[in-house]
């Protein structure tokens, strides 16, 4: 019996040693131009309707990715599910009205609201406090010696005095009104934008504070409140010594909306490792895009169809390796997330509801736009490069490994143009890797740069450089192979940069 146990132990050790020394090149050959192209013409095809988060197009794309994961033999990555669902909210306008002295004004012509920012409420005021530009800072204080608690306040938003323009915005006006206790706010605009019957999607339904209801009104409506002295008051408000006025007027305001709960999802497939299966490499890309507007489809082939189909090819290559007895020591999670275009929603949800422990996740390799050539890149060989972002931010291990792998296998030009968090494009904060980084997980973000078709309907599969995308995909495969098979997890020895998206 002892000899049998010893034999099993020796064989297991030899198997691990073989896996550690296995050559990844034969398995990288499974990443093919033909399959990258085949998948991308589907993912970025008309049937997917631009894959906007929480739409039918997004659900079709998720089903396609899930089916590919199942076909490749990946296990469900979210307990027993391939999809990790998260709620998305959208507001629907029910009622909007405004009257002055029993004269009703027309929504969309005379006034409007921000549907998401306002909450259902009705008001009846007998007067309005005109507070100039509603500025309350070091440049001037339009609320000085003014009691507006529980009252309706009216302010201008146009032609702000030169000395007060720095930092001025509608948000600062609303903040000042709230801080001074106003009940509601009227903001005078020269141009009124109609209120849509549906608002923008959002995920943070519950907030620490409730904003002040704000109605944007036309100059015609403001003149109805102020009367014949409107122009004189407008001119007077330009001066620092302006004295706020109170105008009697019976003003009725009403706003009502309902909030509809939608659903989106991340798609997760896992390939179980061997002796280090309780440690993880996470490979990500976002599969959502901008959807359809006025019957025009935003195809999103590069952004981020290219990353999505790269994930599928990486999953295939690793699955082939496992089938040949050369599977990874660590488990690998292949995850495509949604909601990136809305604000990194899917990866944010995952990082706060992780299917796998983040402290056991050795690295996140994130892929977002790897199919094109950056036309602004004027140095080096632009037919053989990839931008690398984040490799030096959290682990001193990561960059040397990344560069060594590239030197050994791919020989791409690793361009660090966007690696500086202070870069004007702020690329480090703009894709899903950042939700891993801010939770301490070392990251590399692979990116090929912006181009004239970025966020336009013309980002189509025919414009992808498939041979270069294949080479980039193989670099990511070789890097993931190393991360999945090395003895130790990556050190976490560099403090996180404290920036925000």
Kinemage of the C-alpha trace (Angstrom):
@kinemage 1
@onewidth
@group {chain A} dominant
@subgroup {mainchain}
@vectorlist {calphas} color= white
{ca unk a 1} P 0.000 0.000 0.000
{ca unk a 2} L 2.824 2.406 0.889
{ca unk a 3} L 4.460 1.730 -2.462
{ca unk a 4} L 1.155 2.422 -4.246
{ca unk a 5} L 0.684 5.744 -2.426
{ca unk a 6} L 4.270 6.689 -3.222
{ca unk a 7} L 3.727 5.797 -6.880
{ca unk a 8} L 0.575 7.941 -7.077
{ca unk a 9} L 2.439 10.830 -5.445
{ca unk a 10} L 5.347 10.517 -7.873
{ca unk a 11} L 3.044 10.318 -10.892
{ca unk a 12} L 1.118 13.390 -9.706
{ca unk a 13} L 4.348 15.295 -9.249
{ca unk a 14} L 5.516 14.278 -12.697
{ca unk a 15} L 2.178 15.370 -14.166
{ca unk a 16} L 2.452 18.805 -12.518
{ca unk a 17} L 6.055 19.094 -13.684
{ca unk a 18} L 4.991 18.210 -17.230
{ca unk a 19} L 2.225 20.795 -17.152
{ca unk a 20} L 4.638 23.413 -15.834
{ca unk a 21} L 7.087 22.754 -18.661
{ca unk a 22} L 4.508 22.139 -21.387
{ca unk a 23} L 5.038 24.092 -24.574
{ca unk a 24} L 2.083 26.451 -25.170
{ca unk a 25} L 2.884 27.017 -28.852
{ca unk a 26} L 0.929 24.024 -30.224
{ca unk a 27} L -2.187 25.165 -28.372
{ca unk a 28} L -1.832 28.789 -29.466
{ca unk a 29} L -2.302 27.514 -33.017
{ca unk a 30} L -5.961 26.946 -32.119
{ca unk a 31} L -6.423 30.733 -32.162
{ca unk a 32} L -7.242 31.202 -35.821
{ca unk a 33} L -8.024 34.124 -38.080
{ca unk a 34} L -10.950 32.173 -39.525
{ca unk a 35} L -12.658 31.680 -36.142
{ca unk a 36} L -11.960 35.222 -34.972
{ca unk a 37} L -13.610 36.468 -38.143
{ca unk a 38} L -16.500 33.999 -37.984
{ca unk a 39} L -17.365 34.921 -34.400
{ca unk a 40} L -17.003 38.658 -34.978
{ca unk a 41} L -19.324 38.776 -37.983
{ca unk a 42} L -21.944 37.238 -35.669
{ca unk a 43} L -21.242 39.237 -32.498
{ca unk a 44} L -21.032 42.501 -34.464
{ca unk a 45} L -23.737 41.539 -36.944
{ca unk a 46} L -27.127 43.122 -37.490
{ca unk a 47} L -28.949 40.397 -35.537
{ca unk a 48} L -27.247 41.511 -32.315
{ca unk a 49} L -28.696 45.025 -32.756
{ca unk a 50} L -25.616 46.760 -31.336
{ca unk a 51} L -25.686 44.765 -28.059
{ca unk a 52} L -26.842 47.629 -25.849
{ca unk a 53} L -27.009 46.725 -22.165
{ca unk a 54} L -30.383 45.393 -20.956
{ca unk a 55} L -31.802 44.997 -24.479
{ca unk a 56} L -32.751 42.036 -26.636
{ca unk a 57} L -29.529 42.447 -28.624
{ca unk a 58} L -27.453 42.110 -25.472
{ca unk a 59} L -29.389 38.999 -24.457
{ca unk a 60} L -28.795 37.431 -27.891
{ca unk a 61} L -25.070 38.088 -27.593
{ca unk a 62} L -25.000 36.637 -24.074
{ca unk a 63} L -26.767 33.479 -25.295
{ca unk a 64} L -24.262 33.094 -28.126
{ca unk a 65} L -21.274 33.441 -25.785
{ca unk a 66} L -22.815 31.055 -23.251
{ca unk a 67} L -23.383 28.446 -25.947
{ca unk a 68} L -19.753 28.742 -27.078
{ca unk a 69} L -18.540 28.280 -23.495
{ca unk a 70} L -20.708 25.162 -23.092
{ca unk a 71} L -19.551 23.757 -26.430
{ca unk a 72} L -15.926 24.209 -25.382
{ca unk a 73} L -16.581 22.270 -22.184
{ca unk a 74} L -16.236 25.184 -19.774
{ca unk a 75} L -18.147 24.807 -16.532
{ca unk a 76} L -20.626 27.487 -15.415
{ca unk a 77} L -18.568 30.242 -13.772
{ca unk a 78} L -21.243 31.595 -11.419
{ca unk a 79} L -22.072 28.612 -9.222
{ca unk a 80} L -24.350 26.572 -11.500
{ca unk a 81} L -24.995 29.399 -13.938
{ca unk a 82} L -23.143 30.728 -16.935
{ca unk a 83} L -24.711 34.149 -16.460
{ca unk a 84} L -24.436 36.583 -13.584
{ca unk a 85} L -27.487 38.835 -13.685
{ca unk a 86} L -27.645 42.343 -12.274
{ca unk a 87} L -30.485 44.885 -12.161
{ca unk a 88} L -30.627 47.945 -14.385
{ca unk a 89} L -33.169 50.728 -13.926
{ca unk a 90} L -34.831 53.168 -16.281
{ca unk a 91} L -37.396 55.880 -15.560
{ca unk a 92} L -40.609 56.377 -17.499
{ca unk a 93} L -42.342 59.778 -17.418
{ca unk a 94} L -45.924 59.689 -16.170
{ca unk a 95} L -46.819 63.332 -15.654
{ca unk a 96} L -45.144 66.730 -16.032
{ca unk a 97} L -46.891 70.076 -15.625
{ca unk a 98} L -46.169 73.678 -14.690
{ca unk a 99} L -48.542 76.624 -14.375
{ca unk a 100} L -48.122 80.256 -13.362
{ca unk a 101} L -51.188 82.111 -12.069
{ca unk a 102} L -53.390 79.365 -13.547
{ca unk a 103} L -51.773 79.643 -16.989
{ca unk a 104} L -50.481 76.243 -18.059
{ca unk a 105} L -47.178 76.064 -19.941
{ca unk a 106} L -46.141 73.446 -22.468
{ca unk a 107} L -43.647 70.755 -21.473
{ca unk a 108} L -40.853 70.475 -23.994
{ca unk a 109} L -41.435 73.977 -25.292
{ca unk a 110} L -41.567 76.182 -22.199
{ca unk a 111} L -39.946 73.900 -19.638
{ca unk a 112} L -38.335 70.495 -19.154
{ca unk a 113} L -36.741 68.282 -16.496
{ca unk a 114} L -33.957 65.742 -16.154
{ca unk a 115} L -35.999 62.580 -15.790
{ca unk a 116} L -33.423 60.601 -13.819
{ca unk a 117} L -32.412 63.453 -11.492
{ca unk a 118} L -35.920 64.396 -10.290
{ca unk a 119} L -38.166 62.485 -7.916
{ca unk a 120} L -41.990 62.341 -7.956
{ca unk a 121} L -43.464 65.379 -6.219
{ca unk a 122} L -46.078 68.112 -6.517
{ca unk a 123} L -45.746 71.718 -5.299
{ca unk a 124} L -47.911 74.812 -4.921
{ca unk a 125} L -45.931 77.985 -4.192
{ca unk a 126} L -47.297 81.493 -3.753
{ca unk a 127} L -43.947 83.163 -4.446
{ca unk a 128} L -40.541 82.551 -5.988
{ca unk a 129} L -37.179 83.830 -4.744
{ca unk a 130} L -35.006 85.050 -7.586
{ca unk a 131} L -31.373 84.389 -6.593
{ca unk a 132} L -29.441 85.663 -9.592
{ca unk a 133} L -27.152 82.912 -10.829
{ca unk a 134} L -27.501 80.822 -7.696
{ca unk a 135} L -23.776 81.108 -7.044
{ca unk a 136} L -22.496 80.533 -3.538
{ca unk a 137} L -18.716 80.332 -3.501
{ca unk a 138} L -15.585 82.448 -3.116
{ca unk a 139} L -16.457 84.592 -6.162
{ca unk a 140} L -19.895 85.711 -4.949
{ca unk a 141} L -22.764 84.568 -2.749
{ca unk a 142} L -26.214 85.092 -4.222
{ca unk a 143} L -27.728 83.546 -1.090
{ca unk a 144} L -26.093 85.949 1.344
{ca unk a 145} L -28.642 87.109 3.960
{ca unk a 146} L -31.327 85.281 1.987
{ca unk a 147} L -33.746 82.804 3.573
{ca unk a 148} L -34.903 80.239 1.005
{ca unk a 149} L -35.640 77.328 3.309
{ca unk a 150} L -38.617 75.399 1.975
{ca unk a 151} L -39.079 77.891 -0.866
{ca unk a 152} L -39.018 77.906 -4.654
{ca unk a 153} L -35.819 79.446 -6.043
{ca unk a 154} L -35.257 80.736 -9.570
{ca unk a 155} L -31.797 81.334 -11.121
{ca unk a 156} L -30.241 82.115 -14.504
{ca unk a 157} L -27.855 79.724 -16.196
{ca unk a 158} L -26.835 81.846 -19.203
{ca unk a 159} L -24.288 84.672 -19.556
{ca unk a 160} L -22.522 83.928 -16.294
{ca unk a 161} L -20.373 86.879 -15.088
{ca unk a 162} L -16.741 86.427 -16.129
{ca unk a 163} L -15.385 86.265 -12.578
{ca unk a 164} L -17.780 83.446 -11.656
{ca unk a 165} L -17.398 81.087 -14.625
{ca unk a 166} L -14.669 78.859 -13.172
{ca unk a 167} L -16.309 75.747 -11.799
{ca unk a 168} L -19.817 77.006 -12.603
{ca unk a 169} L -22.318 74.345 -13.672
{ca unk a 170} L -25.899 73.271 -13.230
{ca unk a 171} L -24.677 70.893 -10.550
{ca unk a 172} L -23.137 73.728 -8.527
{ca unk a 173} L -26.388 75.678 -8.820
{ca unk a 174} L -28.377 72.717 -7.530
{ca unk a 175} L -25.883 72.084 -4.729
{ca unk a 176} L -26.057 75.696 -3.574
{ca unk a 177} L -29.850 75.661 -3.609
{ca unk a 178} L -29.905 72.427 -1.594
{ca unk a 179} L -27.341 73.665 0.913
{ca unk a 180} L -29.485 76.730 1.521
{ca unk a 181} L -32.614 74.650 2.053
{ca unk a 182} L -34.599 75.391 -1.112
{ca unk a 183} L -37.548 73.071 -1.821
{ca unk a 184} L -37.360 73.236 -5.636
{ca unk a 185} L -35.379 75.065 -8.298
{ca unk a 186} L -36.246 76.838 -11.543
{ca unk a 187} L -33.296 77.329 -13.923
{ca unk a 188} L -33.757 79.808 -16.775
{ca unk a 189} L -32.353 78.538 -20.086
{ca unk a 190} L -32.403 80.218 -23.501
{ca unk a 191} L -32.969 76.839 -25.147
{ca unk a 192} L -35.281 74.165 -23.806
{ca unk a 193} L -34.529 70.519 -24.593
{ca unk a 194} L -37.671 68.352 -24.581
{ca unk a 195} L -37.958 65.753 -21.830
{ca unk a 196} L -37.847 62.210 -23.171
{ca unk a 197} L -40.570 59.827 -22.091
{ca unk a 198} L -37.819 57.401 -21.107
{ca unk a 199} L -34.673 58.358 -19.232
{ca unk a 200} L -31.174 56.945 -19.324
{ca unk a 201} L -30.393 53.589 -17.735
{ca unk a 202} L -28.710 53.504 -14.335
{ca unk a 203} L -27.739 50.947 -11.710
{ca unk a 204} L -27.484 52.929 -8.470
{ca unk a 205} L -31.126 53.234 -7.478
{ca unk a 206} L -30.440 53.947 -3.818
{ca unk a 207} L -28.545 57.120 -2.948
{ca unk a 208} L -27.353 58.606 0.332
{ca unk a 209} L -29.063 61.908 -0.471
{ca unk a 210} L -31.999 62.962 -2.639
{ca unk a 211} L -31.337 65.800 -5.077
{ca unk a 212} L -33.465 68.899 -5.423
{ca unk a 213} L -36.186 68.790 -8.074
{ca unk a 214} L -35.122 71.106 -10.884
{ca unk a 215} L -37.247 72.520 -13.694
{ca unk a 216} L -35.554 74.172 -16.667
{ca unk a 217} L -37.716 77.057 -17.893
{ca unk a 218} L -37.703 79.357 -20.913
{ca unk a 219} L -37.145 83.094 -20.754
{ca unk a 220} L -40.783 83.532 -21.803
{ca unk a 221} L -41.890 81.613 -18.726
{ca unk a 222} L -39.454 83.503 -16.478
{ca unk a 223} L -40.778 86.805 -17.815
{ca unk a 224} L -44.297 85.663 -16.949
{ca unk a 225} L -43.145 85.310 -13.330
{ca unk a 226} L -40.999 88.452 -13.045
{ca unk a 227} L -43.097 90.738 -15.247
{ca unk a 228} L -41.996 93.858 -17.137
{ca unk a 229} L -38.805 94.215 -15.082
{ca unk a 230} L -37.334 90.977 -16.469
{ca unk a 231} L -34.561 92.521 -18.611
{ca unk a 232} L -33.565 94.962 -15.871
{ca unk a 233} L -33.288 92.135 -13.345
{ca unk a 234} L -31.232 90.086 -15.784
{ca unk a 235} L -28.792 92.955 -16.265
{ca unk a 236} L -28.638 93.686 -12.530
{ca unk a 237} L -27.751 90.060 -11.750
{ca unk a 238} L -24.521 90.518 -13.705
{ca unk a 239} L -23.205 92.787 -10.954
{ca unk a 240} L -21.571 91.547 -7.778
{ca unk a 241} L -23.777 93.775 -5.651
{ca unk a 242} L -27.007 92.321 -6.971
{ca unk a 243} L -29.864 92.179 -4.460
{ca unk a 244} L -32.064 89.045 -4.756
{ca unk a 245} L -35.791 89.645 -5.237
{ca unk a 246} L -38.994 87.870 -4.183
{ca unk a 247} L -41.859 87.746 -6.703
{ca unk a 248} L -45.436 86.843 -5.809
{ca unk a 249} L -46.881 84.264 -8.196
{ca unk a 250} L -49.043 81.173 -7.828
{ca unk a 251} L -46.819 78.477 -9.273
{ca unk a 252} L -47.903 74.828 -9.498
{ca unk a 253} L -45.299 72.185 -10.342
{ca unk a 254} L -45.950 68.483 -10.813
{ca unk a 255} L -43.617 65.652 -11.763
{ca unk a 256} L -44.256 61.935 -11.652
{ca unk a 257} L -42.414 58.924 -13.019
{ca unk a 258} L -42.278 55.183 -12.596
{ca unk a 259} L -39.062 53.210 -12.378
{ca unk a 260} L -38.810 50.060 -14.484
{ca unk a 261} L -36.416 47.291 -13.473
{ca unk a 262} L -34.513 45.709 -16.345
{ca unk a 263} L -31.785 43.075 -16.307
{ca unk a 264} L -28.363 42.617 -17.819
{ca unk a 265} L -25.702 39.976 -17.336
{ca unk a 266} L -22.090 38.949 -17.396
{ca unk a 267} L -21.282 35.573 -19.011
{ca unk a 268} L -18.848 33.357 -17.082
{ca unk a 269} L -17.211 30.071 -18.008
{ca unk a 270} L -14.496 28.390 -15.946
{ca unk a 271} L -11.789 25.901 -16.826
{ca unk a 272} L -10.749 24.081 -13.667
{ca unk a 273} L -7.056 23.911 -12.898
{ca unk a 274} L -5.034 21.085 -11.388
{ca unk a 275} L -2.918 21.408 -8.244
{ca unk a 276} L -3.598 25.162 -7.900
{ca unk a 277} L -7.257 25.075 -8.920
{ca unk a 278} L -8.312 27.264 -5.965
{ca unk a 279} L -6.322 30.165 -7.404
{ca unk a 280} L -7.532 31.992 -10.482
{ca unk a 281} L -6.613 33.832 -13.649
{ca unk a 282} L -9.500 36.014 -14.874
{ca unk a 283} L -9.713 36.968 -18.548
{ca unk a 284} L -12.262 39.657 -19.424
{ca unk a 285} L -13.742 41.690 -22.255
{ca unk a 286} L -17.007 43.608 -22.500
{ca unk a 287} L -19.546 42.401 -25.042
{ca unk a 288} L -21.989 45.328 -24.846
{ca unk a 289} L -21.994 48.314 -27.188
{ca unk a 290} L -24.225 51.297 -27.999
{ca unk a 291} L -27.238 49.600 -29.540
{ca unk a 292} L -29.538 51.074 -32.162
{ca unk a 293} L -30.577 54.698 -32.651
{ca unk a 294} L -33.180 55.755 -35.200
{ca unk a 295} L -32.886 52.365 -36.935
{ca unk a 296} L -29.114 52.765 -37.277
{ca unk a 297} L -27.018 50.021 -35.684
{ca unk a 298} L -23.826 50.771 -33.789
{ca unk a 299} L -22.063 47.476 -34.582
{ca unk a 300} L -19.139 47.754 -32.156
{ca unk a 301} L -16.852 45.391 -34.026
{ca unk a 302} L -13.653 46.712 -32.488
{ca unk a 303} L -15.330 48.086 -29.350
{ca unk a 304} L -15.466 45.480 -28.009
{ca unk a 305} L -16.446 42.723 -30.356
{ca unk a 306} L -12.744 42.210 -30.911
{ca unk a 307} L -12.132 41.563 -27.215
{ca unk a 308} L -15.199 39.353 -26.925
{ca unk a 309} L -14.199 37.001 -29.734
{ca unk a 310} L -10.631 36.968 -28.437
{ca unk a 311} L -12.005 35.589 -25.163
{ca unk a 312} L -13.768 32.845 -27.124
{ca unk a 313} L -10.557 31.901 -28.911
{ca unk a 314} L -8.550 31.930 -25.679
{ca unk a 315} L -11.129 29.640 -24.121
{ca unk a 316} L -10.806 27.283 -27.082
{ca unk a 317} L -7.004 27.200 -26.891
{ca unk a 318} L -6.953 26.441 -23.159
{ca unk a 319} L -9.716 23.841 -23.550
{ca unk a 320} L -7.643 22.055 -26.201
{ca unk a 321} L -4.666 22.101 -23.844
{ca unk a 322} L -6.694 20.552 -21.046
{ca unk a 323} L -8.074 17.897 -23.378
{ca unk a 324} L -4.476 17.000 -24.254
{ca unk a 325} L -3.560 16.637 -20.592
{ca unk a 326} L -1.757 19.997 -20.480
{ca unk a 327} L -4.403 22.014 -18.692
{ca unk a 328} L -3.498 24.960 -16.445
{ca unk a 329} L -2.502 24.577 -12.826
{ca unk a 330} L -4.694 27.493 -11.797
{ca unk a 331} L -8.328 27.711 -12.793
{ca unk a 332} L -9.129 30.222 -15.525
{ca unk a 333} L -12.318 32.281 -15.545
{ca unk a 334} L -13.349 33.513 -18.977
{ca unk a 335} L -15.795 36.369 -18.497
{ca unk a 336} L -17.520 38.744 -20.871
{ca unk a 337} L -19.216 41.617 -19.094
{ca unk a 338} L -21.959 44.032 -20.068
{ca unk a 339} L -22.595 47.631 -19.071
{ca unk a 340} L -19.043 48.798 -19.784
{ca unk a 341} L -20.262 51.538 -22.100
{ca unk a 342} L -22.650 52.762 -19.393
{ca unk a 343} L -19.974 53.038 -16.717
{ca unk a 344} L -18.181 49.712 -16.104
{ca unk a 345} L -21.388 48.287 -14.636
{ca unk a 346} L -20.854 44.576 -15.214
{ca unk a 347} L -17.317 44.420 -13.895
{ca unk a 348} L -18.359 46.676 -11.032
{ca unk a 349} L -21.112 44.245 -10.118
{ca unk a 350} L -18.700 41.327 -10.321
{ca unk a 351} L -16.119 43.044 -8.113
{ca unk a 352} L -18.761 43.607 -5.425
{ca unk a 353} L -20.326 40.133 -5.904
{ca unk a 354} L -17.323 38.039 -6.979
{ca unk a 355} L -18.005 34.489 -8.103
{ca unk a 356} L -14.397 33.687 -7.169
{ca unk a 357} L -12.381 35.176 -4.283
{ca unk a 358} L -10.559 38.324 -5.374
{ca unk a 359} L -7.741 37.599 -2.935
{ca unk a 360} L -7.171 34.298 -4.773
{ca unk a 361} L -7.279 35.961 -8.200
{ca unk a 362} L -3.661 36.290 -9.255
{ca unk a 363} L -4.317 38.539 -12.262
{ca unk a 364} L -6.973 40.064 -14.504
{ca unk a 365} L -6.068 40.319 -18.183
{ca unk a 366} L -8.619 42.614 -19.817
{ca unk a 367} L -9.125 43.002 -23.567
{ca unk a 368} L -10.912 46.042 -25.001
{ca unk a 369} L -10.411 47.054 -28.655
{ca unk a 370} L -7.603 44.936 -30.099
{ca unk a 371} L -8.653 44.745 -33.743
{ca unk a 372} L -7.498 47.950 -35.378
{ca unk a 373} L -4.450 50.160 -35.907
{ca unk a 374} L -4.236 53.538 -34.186
{ca unk a 375} L -3.868 56.112 -37.000
{ca unk a 376} L -2.293 58.596 -34.575
{ca unk a 377} L 0.606 56.229 -33.822
{ca unk a 378} L 3.559 57.712 -35.725
{ca unk a 379} L 6.442 55.737 -34.243
{ca unk a 380} L 7.629 52.151 -34.445
{ca unk a 381} L 5.942 49.428 -36.477
{ca unk a 382} L 2.201 50.027 -36.314
{ca unk a 383} L 1.540 46.692 -37.994
{ca unk a 384} L 3.063 44.891 -34.989
{ca unk a 385} L 2.174 46.538 -31.671
{ca unk a 386} L -0.202 46.548 -28.711
{ca unk a 387} L -0.767 49.164 -26.003
{ca unk a 388} L -0.114 47.803 -22.517
{ca unk a 389} L -1.842 49.505 -19.599
{ca unk a 390} L -1.613 48.811 -15.865
{ca unk a 391} L 1.139 46.173 -15.773
{ca unk a 392} L 3.280 48.185 -13.335
{ca unk a 393} L 0.544 49.437 -11.040
{ca unk a 394} L 0.051 46.765 -8.361
{ca unk a 395} L 2.663 44.033 -8.715
{ca unk a 396} L 6.379 44.316 -9.380
{ca unk a 397} L 6.188 40.776 -10.840
{ca unk a 398} L 3.826 41.578 -13.652
{ca unk a 399} L 5.681 43.801 -16.093
{ca unk a 400} L 8.861 41.664 -16.197
{ca unk a 401} L 6.777 38.552 -16.839
{ca unk a 402} L 4.717 40.276 -19.534
{ca unk a 403} L 7.802 41.531 -21.329
{ca unk a 404} L 9.639 38.204 -21.045
{ca unk a 405} L 6.680 36.300 -22.472
{ca unk a 406} L 6.386 38.733 -25.360
{ca unk a 407} L 10.114 38.533 -26.087
{ca unk a 408} L 9.994 34.731 -26.094
{ca unk a 409} L 6.850 34.149 -28.125
{ca unk a 410} L 5.204 37.134 -29.826
{ca unk a 411} L 7.751 39.915 -30.347
{ca unk a 412} L 5.107 42.616 -30.546
{ca unk a 413} L 6.026 46.205 -29.779
{ca unk a 414} L 4.664 46.815 -26.279
{ca unk a 415} L 3.642 50.461 -26.286
{ca unk a 416} L 3.112 52.169 -22.911
{ca unk a 417} L 1.684 55.414 -24.268
{ca unk a 418} L -1.530 55.142 -22.234
{ca unk a 419} L -0.030 53.600 -19.111
{ca unk a 420} L 0.306 56.899 -17.266
{ca unk a 421} L -2.889 57.488 -15.213
{ca unk a 422} L -2.392 61.212 -15.867
{ca unk a 423} L -2.651 60.744 -19.625
{ca unk a 424} L -5.416 63.051 -20.983
{ca unk a 425} L -7.364 60.075 -22.361
{ca unk a 426} L -7.362 58.452 -18.881
{ca unk a 427} L -7.398 55.013 -20.526
{ca unk a 428} L -6.247 53.329 -17.306
{ca unk a 429} L -9.602 54.157 -15.720
{ca unk a 430} L -11.822 53.521 -18.755
{ca unk a 431} L -12.211 49.767 -19.037
{ca unk a 432} L -13.197 46.839 -16.860
{ca unk a 433} L -9.746 46.003 -15.496
{ca unk a 434} L -10.032 49.038 -13.221
{ca unk a 435} L -12.722 47.388 -11.088
{ca unk a 436} L -10.235 44.581 -10.418
{ca unk a 437} L -7.320 46.953 -9.849
{ca unk a 438} L -9.145 49.045 -7.273
{ca unk a 439} L -9.783 45.817 -5.365
{ca unk a 440} L -6.095 44.959 -5.352
{ca unk a 441} L -5.941 42.489 -8.247
{ca unk a 442} L -2.943 43.031 -10.571
{ca unk a 443} L -4.060 43.832 -14.117
{ca unk a 444} L -2.969 44.198 -17.697
{ca unk a 445} L -5.244 45.996 -20.132
{ca unk a 446} L -4.651 45.208 -23.818
{ca unk a 447} L -5.705 47.974 -26.208
{ca unk a 448} L -4.919 48.916 -29.805
{ca unk a 449} L -6.011 52.565 -29.676
{ca unk a 450} L -8.779 54.866 -30.827
{ca unk a 451} L -9.689 55.462 -34.468
{ca unk a 452} L -12.194 57.501 -36.530
{ca unk a 453} L -14.864 54.781 -36.250
{ca unk a 454} L -14.760 54.722 -32.439
{ca unk a 455} L -18.340 54.947 -31.091
{ca unk a 456} L -19.769 55.327 -34.585
{ca unk a 457} L -22.003 53.022 -36.652
{ca unk a 458} L -19.038 52.516 -38.983
{ca unk a 459} L -17.146 50.334 -36.465
{ca unk a 460} L -17.809 47.210 -38.542
{ca unk a 461} L -16.156 43.749 -38.854
{ca unk a 462} L -14.774 44.392 -42.346
{ca unk a 463} L -12.374 47.000 -40.922
{ca unk a 464} L -10.660 44.650 -38.480
{ca unk a 465} L -7.032 43.644 -39.032
{ca unk a 466} L -7.560 39.954 -38.293
{ca unk a 467} L -3.961 38.814 -38.665
{ca unk a 468} L -2.771 41.451 -36.169
{ca unk a 469} L -5.676 40.663 -33.835
{ca unk a 470} L -4.656 36.999 -33.944
{ca unk a 471} L -1.086 37.884 -32.987
{ca unk a 472} L -2.325 40.021 -30.094
{ca unk a 473} L -4.634 37.218 -28.954
{ca unk a 474} L -1.709 34.797 -28.927
{ca unk a 475} L 0.330 37.184 -26.771
{ca unk a 476} L -2.518 37.251 -24.252
{ca unk a 477} L -2.725 33.457 -24.398
{ca unk a 478} L 1.002 33.031 -23.712
{ca unk a 479} L 0.822 35.564 -20.858
{ca unk a 480} L -2.215 33.856 -19.317
{ca unk a 481} L -0.450 30.488 -19.703
{ca unk a 482} L 2.474 31.747 -17.657
{ca unk a 483} L 0.203 33.271 -15.003
{ca unk a 484} L -1.802 30.068 -14.732
{ca unk a 485} L 1.223 27.763 -14.405
{ca unk a 486} L 3.860 29.642 -12.392
{ca unk a 487} L 4.510 28.461 -8.832
{ca unk a 488} L 3.404 31.556 -6.963
{ca unk a 489} L 0.638 34.081 -7.265
{ca unk a 490} L 1.763 37.543 -8.288
{ca unk a 491} L 3.015 39.741 -5.466
{ca unk a 492} L 0.784 42.663 -4.524
{ca unk a 493} L 3.487 45.048 -3.436
{ca unk a 494} L 2.647 48.398 -5.094
{ca unk a 495} L -0.037 50.696 -3.614
{ca unk a 496} L -3.051 51.410 -5.790
{ca unk a 497} L -3.215 54.771 -7.520
{ca unk a 498} L -6.144 56.623 -5.972
{ca unk a 499} L -7.659 58.070 -9.147
{ca unk a 500} L -11.207 57.656 -10.409
{ca unk a 501} L -12.757 56.926 -13.769
